[in-house]
Amino acid sequence: MSESIFAPFKLNEAGGKKAARVQQLFEALTQELESILAEGVNSADVSPNVREVALVRTKLQEASFFVVRGLAMLPVNQSA
């Protein structure tokens, strides 16, 4: 039987560093986008784009997951 596409992969040190960098990049992007979306909005007001902001966060989390999964699937990033 071939290797399962659902099998978990443990990252080695280099892979862990790459995953941490990906996380930093996505966090910085999320903060920057939320900052842009909040420009000129009074904090007492209910933002008209709350749903859209939540969708942006969700899609960025999803993208981050697939980047890290892609890293984990490369043998060079896997722990023995």
Distance bins in CASP14 RR format, pairs under 12 A and 6 or more apart:
PFRMAT RR
TARGET T0000
AUTHOR 0000-0000-0000
RMODE 2
METHOD distances of the structure
MODEL  1
1 7 0 0 0 0 0 1 0 0 0 0 0
3 9 0 0 0 0 0 1 0 0 0 0 0
3 73 0 0 0 0 0 1 0 0 0 0 0
3 75 0 0 0 0 0 1 0 0 0 0 0
3 78 0 0 0 0 0 1 0 0 0 0 0
4 73 0 0 0 0 0 1 0 0 0 0 0
5 69 0 0 0 0 0 1 0 0 0 0 0
5 70 0 0 0 0 0 1 0 0 0 0 0
5 72 0 0 0 0 0 1 0 0 0 0 0
5 73 0 0 0 0 1 0 0 0 0 0 0
6 69 0 0 0 0 0 1 0 0 0 0 0
6 73 0 0 0 0 0 1 0 0 0 0 0
7 69 0 0 0 0 0 1 0 0 0 0 0
7 72 0 0 0 0 0 1 0 0 0 0 0
7 73 0 0 0 0 1 0 0 0 0 0 0
7 78 0 0 0 0 0 1 0 0 0 0 0
8 68 0 0 0 0 0 1 0 0 0 0 0
8 69 0 0 0 0 0 1 0 0 0 0 0
8 72 0 0 0 0 1 0 0 0 0 0 0
8 73 0 0 0 0 0 1 0 0 0 0 0
8 78 0 0 0 0 0 1 0 0 0 0 0
8 79 0 0 0 0 0 1 0 0 0 0 0
9 15 0 0 0 0 1 0 0 0 0 0 0
9 16 0 0 0 0 0 1 0 0 0 0 0
9 19 0 0 0 0 0 1 0 0 0 0 0
9 68 0 0 0 0 1 0 0 0 0 0 0
9 69 0 0 0 0 1 0 0 0 0 0 0
9 70 0 0 0 0 1 0 0 0 0 0 0
9 71 0 0 0 0 1 0 0 0 0 0 0
9 72 1 1 0 0 0 0 0 0 0 0 0
9 73 1 0 0 1 0 0 0 0 0 0 0
9 74 0 0 0 0 1 0 0 0 0 0 0
9 75 0 0 0 0 1 0 0 0 0 0 0
9 76 0 0 0 0 0 1 0 0 0 0 0
9 77 1 0 0 1 0 0 0 0 0 0 0
9 78 1 0 1 0 0 0 0 0 0 0 0
9 79 0 0 0 0 1 0 0 0 0 0 0
9 80 0 0 0 0 0 1 0 0 0 0 0
10 16 0 0 0 0 1 0 0 0 0 0 0
10 19 0 0 0 0 0 1 0 0 0 0 0
10 71 0 0 0 0 0 1 0 0 0 0 0
10 72 0 0 0 0 1 0 0 0 0 0 0
10 77 0 0 0 0 1 0 0 0 0 0 0
10 78 1 0 0 1 0 0 0 0 0 0 0
10 79 1 0 1 0 0 0 0 0 0 0 0
10 80 0 0 0 0 1 0 0 0 0 0 0
11 17 0 0 0 0 1 0 0 0 0 0 0
11 18 1 0 0 1 0 0 0 0 0 0 0
11 19 1 0 1 0 0 0 0 0 0 0 0
11 20 0 0 0 0 1 0 0 0 0 0 0
11 22 0 0 0 0 0 1 0 0 0 0 0
11 68 0 0 0 0 1 0 0 0 0 0 0
11 69 0 0 0 0 0 1 0 0 0 0 0
11 70 0 0 0 0 0 1 0 0 0 0 0
11 71 1 0 0 1 0 0 0 0 0 0 0
11 72 1 0 1 0 0 0 0 0 0 0 0
11 73 0 0 0 0 0 1 0 0 0 0 0
11 74 0 0 0 0 1 0 0 0 0 0 0
11 75 0 0 0 0 0 1 0 0 0 0 0
11 76 0 0 0 0 0 1 0 0 0 0 0
11 77 1 0 1 0 0 0 0 0 0 0 0
11 78 1 0 0 1 0 0 0 0 0 0 0
11 79 1 0 0 1 0 0 0 0 0 0 0
11 80 0 0 0 0 0 1 0 0 0 0 0
12 18 0 0 0 0 1 0 0 0 0 0 0
12 19 0 0 0 0 0 1 0 0 0 0 0
12 71 0 0 0 0 0 1 0 0 0 0 0
12 72 0 0 0 0 0 1 0 0 0 0 0
12 74 0 0 0 0 0 1 0 0 0 0 0
12 75 0 0 0 0 1 0 0 0 0 0 0
12 76 0 0 0 0 1 0 0 0 0 0 0
12 77 1 0 0 1 0 0 0 0 0 0 0
12 78 1 0 0 1 0 0 0 0 0 0 0
12 79 1 0 1 0 0 0 0 0 0 0 0
12 80 1 0 0 1 0 0 0 0 0 0 0
13 19 0 0 0 0 0 1 0 0 0 0 0
13 20 0 0 0 0 0 1 0 0 0 0 0
13 76 0 0 0 0 0 1 0 0 0 0 0
13 77 0 0 0 0 1 0 0 0 0 0 0
13 78 0 0 0 0 0 1 0 0 0 0 0
13 79 0 0 0 0 1 0 0 0 0 0 0
13 80 0 0 0 0 0 1 0 0 0 0 0
14 20 0 0 0 0 0 1 0 0 0 0 0
14 21 0 0 0 0 0 1 0 0 0 0 0
14 71 0 0 0 0 1 0 0 0 0 0 0
14 72 0 0 0 0 0 1 0 0 0 0 0
14 74 0 0 0 0 0 1 0 0 0 0 0
14 75 0 0 0 0 0 1 0 0 0 0 0
14 76 1 0 0 1 0 0 0 0 0 0 0
14 77 1 0 0 1 0 0 0 0 0 0 0
14 78 0 0 0 0 1 0 0 0 0 0 0
14 79 0 0 0 0 1 0 0 0 0 0 0
15 21 0 0 0 0 1 0 0 0 0 0 0
15 22 0 0 0 0 1 0 0 0 0 0 0
15 23 0 0 0 0 0 1 0 0 0 0 0
15 67 0 0 0 0 0 1 0 0 0 0 0
15 68 0 0 0 0 1 0 0 0 0 0 0
15 70 0 0 0 0 0 1 0 0 0 0 0
15 71 1 0 1 0 0 0 0 0 0 0 0
15 72 1 0 0 1 0 0 0 0 0 0 0
15 73 0 0 0 0 0 1 0 0 0 0 0
15 74 0 0 0 0 1 0 0 0 0 0 0
15 75 0 0 0 0 0 1 0 0 0 0 0
15 76 0 0 0 0 1 0 0 0 0 0 0
15 77 1 1 0 0 0 0 0 0 0 0 0
15 78 0 0 0 0 1 0 0 0 0 0 0
15 79 0 0 0 0 1 0 0 0 0 0 0
16 22 0 0 0 0 1 0 0 0 0 0 0
16 23 0 0 0 0 1 0 0 0 0 0 0
16 68 0 0 0 0 1 0 0 0 0 0 0
16 71 1 0 0 1 0 0 0 0 0 0 0
16 72 0 0 0 0 1 0 0 0 0 0 0
16 74 0 0 0 0 0 1 0 0 0 0 0
16 76 0 0 0 0 0 1 0 0 0 0 0
16 77 1 0 0 1 0 0 0 0 0 0 0
16 78 0 0 0 0 0 1 0 0 0 0 0
16 79 0 0 0 0 1 0 0 0 0 0 0
17 23 0 0 0 0 0 1 0 0 0 0 0
17 24 0 0 0 0 0 1 0 0 0 0 0
17 68 0 0 0 0 0 1 0 0 0 0 0
17 71 0 0 0 0 0 1 0 0 0 0 0
17 77 0 0 0 0 1 0 0 0 0 0 0
18 24 0 0 0 0 0 1 0 0 0 0 0
18 25 0 0 0 0 0 1 0 0 0 0 0
18 67 0 0 0 0 1 0 0 0 0 0 0
18 68 0 0 0 0 1 0 0 0 0 0 0
18 70 0 0 0 0 0 1 0 0 0 0 0
18 71 1 0 1 0 0 0 0 0 0 0 0
18 72 0 0 0 0 1 0 0 0 0 0 0
18 74 0 0 0 0 1 0 0 0 0 0 0
18 76 0 0 0 0 1 0 0 0 0 0 0
18 77 1 0 0 1 0 0 0 0 0 0 0
18 78 0 0 0 0 0 1 0 0 0 0 0
19 25 0 0 0 0 0 1 0 0 0 0 0
19 26 0 0 0 0 0 1 0 0 0 0 0
19 64 0 0 0 0 1 0 0 0 0 0 0
19 65 0 0 0 0 0 1 0 0 0 0 0
19 67 0 0 0 0 1 0 0 0 0 0 0
19 68 1 0 1 0 0 0 0 0 0 0 0
19 69 0 0 0 0 1 0 0 0 0 0 0
19 70 0 0 0 0 1 0 0 0 0 0 0
19 71 1 0 1 0 0 0 0 0 0 0 0
19 72 1 0 0 1 0 0 0 0 0 0 0
19 74 0 0 0 0 0 1 0 0 0 0 0
19 77 0 0 0 0 1 0 0 0 0 0 0
19 78 0 0 0 0 0 1 0 0 0 0 0
20 26 0 0 0 0 0 1 0 0 0 0 0
20 27 0 0 0 0 0 1 0 0 0 0 0
20 64 0 0 0 0 0 1 0 0 0 0 0
20 67 0 0 0 0 0 1 0 0 0 0 0
20 68 0 0 0 0 1 0 0 0 0 0 0
20 71 0 0 0 0 0 1 0 0 0 0 0
21 27 0 0 0 0 0 1 0 0 0 0 0
21 28 0 0 0 0 0 1 0 0 0 0 0
21 64 0 0 0 0 0 1 0 0 0 0 0
21 67 0 0 0 0 0 1 0 0 0 0 0
21 68 0 0 0 0 0 1 0 0 0 0 0
21 71 0 0 0 0 1 0 0 0 0 0 0
22 28 0 0 0 0 0 1 0 0 0 0 0
22 29 0 0 0 0 0 1 0 0 0 0 0
22 60 0 0 0 0 0 1 0 0 0 0 0
22 61 0 0 0 0 0 1 0 0 0 0 0
22 63 0 0 0 0 1 0 0 0 0 0 0
22 64 1 0 0 1 0 0 0 0 0 0 0
22 65 0 0 0 0 1 0 0 0 0 0 0
22 66 0 0 0 0 0 1 0 0 0 0 0
22 67 1 0 1 0 0 0 0 0 0 0 0
22 68 1 0 1 0 0 0 0 0 0 0 0
22 69 0 0 0 0 0 1 0 0 0 0 0
22 70 0 0 0 0 1 0 0 0 0 0 0
22 71 1 0 0 1 0 0 0 0 0 0 0
22 72 0 0 0 0 0 1 0 0 0 0 0
22 77 0 0 0 0 0 1 0 0 0 0 0
23 29 0 0 0 0 0 1 0 0 0 0 0
23 30 0 0 0 0 0 1 0 0 0 0 0
23 60 0 0 0 0 0 1 0 0 0 0 0
23 61 0 0 0 0 0 1 0 0 0 0 0
23 63 0 0 0 0 0 1 0 0 0 0 0
23 64 1 0 0 1 0 0 0 0 0 0 0
23 65 0 0 0 0 0 1 0 0 0 0 0
23 67 0 0 0 0 1 0 0 0 0 0 0
23 68 1 0 0 1 0 0 0 0 0 0 0
23 71 0 0 0 0 0 1 0 0 0 0 0
24 30 0 0 0 0 0 1 0 0 0 0 0
24 31 0 0 0 0 0 1 0 0 0 0 0
24 64 0 0 0 0 0 1 0 0 0 0 0
25 31 0 0 0 0 0 1 0 0 0 0 0
25 32 0 0 0 0 0 1 0 0 0 0 0
25 60 0 0 0 0 0 1 0 0 0 0 0
25 63 0 0 0 0 0 1 0 0 0 0 0
25 64 0 0 0 0 1 0 0 0 0 0 0
25 67 0 0 0 0 1 0 0 0 0 0 0
25 68 0 0 0 0 0 1 0 0 0 0 0
26 32 0 0 0 0 0 1 0 0 0 0 0
26 33 0 0 0 0 0 1 0 0 0 0 0
26 56 0 0 0 0 0 1 0 0 0 0 0
26 57 0 0 0 0 0 1 0 0 0 0 0
26 59 0 0 0 0 0 1 0 0 0 0 0
26 60 1 0 1 0 0 0 0 0 0 0 0
26 61 1 0 0 1 0 0 0 0 0 0 0
26 62 0 0 0 0 0 1 0 0 0 0 0
26 63 1 0 0 1 0 0 0 0 0 0 0
26 64 1 0 1 0 0 0 0 0 0 0 0
26 65 0 0 0 0 1 0 0 0 0 0 0
26 66 0 0 0 0 0 1 0 0 0 0 0
26 67 0 0 0 0 1 0 0 0 0 0 0
26 68 0 0 0 0 1 0 0 0 0 0 0
27 33 0 0 0 0 0 1 0 0 0 0 0
27 34 0 0 0 0 0 1 0 0 0 0 0
27 57 0 0 0 0 0 1 0 0 0 0 0
27 60 0 0 0 0 1 0 0 0 0 0 0
27 61 0 0 0 0 0 1 0 0 0 0 0
27 64 0 0 0 0 1 0 0 0 0 0 0
28 34 0 0 0 0 0 1 0 0 0 0 0
28 35 0 0 0 0 0 1 0 0 0 0 0
28 60 0 0 0 0 0 1 0 0 0 0 0
28 64 0 0 0 0 0 1 0 0 0 0 0
29 35 0 0 0 0 0 1 0 0 0 0 0
29 36 0 0 0 0 0 1 0 0 0 0 0
29 56 0 0 0 0 1 0 0 0 0 0 0
29 57 0 0 0 0 0 1 0 0 0 0 0
29 59 0 0 0 0 0 1 0 0 0 0 0
29 60 1 0 0 1 0 0 0 0 0 0 0
29 61 0 0 0 0 0 1 0 0 0 0 0
29 63 0 0 0 0 1 0 0 0 0 0 0
29 64 0 0 0 0 1 0 0 0 0 0 0
29 67 0 0 0 0 0 1 0 0 0 0 0
30 36 0 0 0 0 0 1 0 0 0 0 0
30 37 0 0 0 0 0 1 0 0 0 0 0
30 53 0 0 0 0 1 0 0 0 0 0 0
30 54 0 0 0 0 0 1 0 0 0 0 0
30 56 1 0 0 1 0 0 0 0 0 0 0
30 57 1 0 0 1 0 0 0 0 0 0 0
30 58 0 0 0 0 0 1 0 0 0 0 0
30 59 0 0 0 0 0 1 0 0 0 0 0
30 60 1 0 1 0 0 0 0 0 0 0 0
30 61 0 0 0 0 1 0 0 0 0 0 0
30 63 0 0 0 0 0 1 0 0 0 0 0
30 64 0 0 0 0 1 0 0 0 0 0 0
31 37 0 0 0 0 0 1 0 0 0 0 0
31 38 0 0 0 0 0 1 0 0 0 0 0
31 53 0 0 0 0 0 1 0 0 0 0 0
31 56 0 0 0 0 0 1 0 0 0 0 0
31 57 0 0 0 0 0 1 0 0 0 0 0
31 60 0 0 0 0 0 1 0 0 0 0 0
32 38 0 0 0 0 0 1 0 0 0 0 0
32 39 0 0 0 0 0 1 0 0 0 0 0
32 56 0 0 0 0 0 1 0 0 0 0 0
32 60 0 0 0 0 0 1 0 0 0 0 0
33 39 0 0 0 0 0 1 0 0 0 0 0
33 49 0 0 0 0 0 1 0 0 0 0 0
33 52 0 0 0 0 0 1 0 0 0 0 0
33 53 0 0 0 0 1 0 0 0 0 0 0
33 55 0 0 0 0 0 1 0 0 0 0 0
33 56 1 0 0 1 0 0 0 0 0 0 0
33 57 0 0 0 0 1 0 0 0 0 0 0
33 59 0 0 0 0 0 1 0 0 0 0 0
33 60 0 0 0 0 1 0 0 0 0 0 0
34 41 0 0 0 0 0 1 0 0 0 0 0
34 47 0 0 0 0 0 1 0 0 0 0 0
34 49 0 0 0 0 0 1 0 0 0 0 0
34 50 0 0 0 0 0 1 0 0 0 0 0
34 52 0 0 0 0 0 1 0 0 0 0 0
34 53 1 0 0 1 0 0 0 0 0 0 0
34 54 0 0 0 0 0 1 0 0 0 0 0
34 56 1 0 0 1 0 0 0 0 0 0 0
34 57 0 0 0 0 1 0 0 0 0 0 0
34 60 0 0 0 0 0 1 0 0 0 0 0
35 41 0 0 0 0 0 1 0 0 0 0 0
35 53 0 0 0 0 0 1 0 0 0 0 0
36 49 0 0 0 0 0 1 0 0 0 0 0
36 53 0 0 0 0 0 1 0 0 0 0 0
36 56 0 0 0 0 0 1 0 0 0 0 0
37 47 1 0 0 1 0 0 0 0 0 0 0
37 48 0 0 0 0 0 1 0 0 0 0 0
37 49 1 0 0 1 0 0 0 0 0 0 0
37 50 0 0 0 0 1 0 0 0 0 0 0
37 51 0 0 0 0 0 1 0 0 0 0 0
37 52 1 0 0 1 0 0 0 0 0 0 0
37 53 1 0 1 0 0 0 0 0 0 0 0
37 54 0 0 0 0 0 1 0 0 0 0 0
37 55 0 0 0 0 0 1 0 0 0 0 0
37 56 1 0 0 1 0 0 0 0 0 0 0
37 57 0 0 0 0 0 1 0 0 0 0 0
38 45 0 0 0 0 0 1 0 0 0 0 0
38 47 1 0 0 1 0 0 0 0 0 0 0
38 48 0 0 0 0 0 1 0 0 0 0 0
38 49 0 0 0 0 1 0 0 0 0 0 0
38 50 0 0 0 0 0 1 0 0 0 0 0
38 53 0 0 0 0 1 0 0 0 0 0 0
39 47 0 0 0 0 0 1 0 0 0 0 0
39 49 0 0 0 0 0 1 0 0 0 0 0
40 47 0 0 0 0 0 1 0 0 0 0 0
41 47 1 0 1 0 0 0 0 0 0 0 0
41 48 0 0 0 0 1 0 0 0 0 0 0
41 49 0 0 0 0 1 0 0 0 0 0 0
41 50 0 0 0 0 0 1 0 0 0 0 0
41 53 0 0 0 0 0 1 0 0 0 0 0
42 48 0 0 0 0 0 1 0 0 0 0 0
47 53 1 0 0 1 0 0 0 0 0 0 0
47 54 0 0 0 0 0 1 0 0 0 0 0
49 55 0 0 0 0 1 0 0 0 0 0 0
49 56 0 0 0 0 1 0 0 0 0 0 0
50 56 0 0 0 0 0 1 0 0 0 0 0
50 57 0 0 0 0 0 1 0 0 0 0 0
51 57 0 0 0 0 0 1 0 0 0 0 0
51 58 0 0 0 0 0 1 0 0 0 0 0
52 58 0 0 0 0 0 1 0 0 0 0 0
52 59 0 0 0 0 0 1 0 0 0 0 0
53 59 0 0 0 0 0 1 0 0 0 0 0
53 60 0 0 0 0 0 1 0 0 0 0 0
54 60 0 0 0 0 0 1 0 0 0 0 0
54 61 0 0 0 0 0 1 0 0 0 0 0
55 61 0 0 0 0 0 1 0 0 0 0 0
55 62 0 0 0 0 0 1 0 0 0 0 0
56 62 0 0 0 0 0 1 0 0 0 0 0
56 63 0 0 0 0 0 1 0 0 0 0 0
57 63 0 0 0 0 0 1 0 0 0 0 0
57 64 0 0 0 0 0 1 0 0 0 0 0
58 64 0 0 0 0 0 1 0 0 0 0 0
58 65 0 0 0 0 0 1 0 0 0 0 0
59 65 0 0 0 0 0 1 0 0 0 0 0
59 66 0 0 0 0 0 1 0 0 0 0 0
60 66 0 0 0 0 0 1 0 0 0 0 0
60 67 0 0 0 0 0 1 0 0 0 0 0
61 67 0 0 0 0 0 1 0 0 0 0 0
61 68 0 0 0 0 0 1 0 0 0 0 0
62 68 0 0 0 0 0 1 0 0 0 0 0
62 69 0 0 0 0 0 1 0 0 0 0 0
63 69 0 0 0 0 0 1 0 0 0 0 0
63 70 0 0 0 0 0 1 0 0 0 0 0
64 70 0 0 0 0 0 1 0 0 0 0 0
64 71 0 0 0 0 0 1 0 0 0 0 0
65 71 0 0 0 0 0 1 0 0 0 0 0
65 72 0 0 0 0 0 1 0 0 0 0 0
66 72 0 0 0 0 0 1 0 0 0 0 0
66 73 0 0 0 0 0 1 0 0 0 0 0
67 73 0 0 0 0 0 1 0 0 0 0 0
67 74 0 0 0 0 0 1 0 0 0 0 0
67 77 0 0 0 0 0 1 0 0 0 0 0
68 74 0 0 0 0 0 1 0 0 0 0 0
68 77 0 0 0 0 1 0 0 0 0 0 0
69 77 0 0 0 0 0 1 0 0 0 0 0
70 76 0 0 0 0 0 1 0 0 0 0 0
70 77 0 0 0 0 1 0 0 0 0 0 0
70 78 0 0 0 0 0 1 0 0 0 0 0
71 77 1 0 1 0 0 0 0 0 0 0 0
71 78 0 0 0 0 1 0 0 0 0 0 0
72 78 1 0 0 1 0 0 0 0 0 0 0
72 79 0 0 0 0 1 0 0 0 0 0 0
END
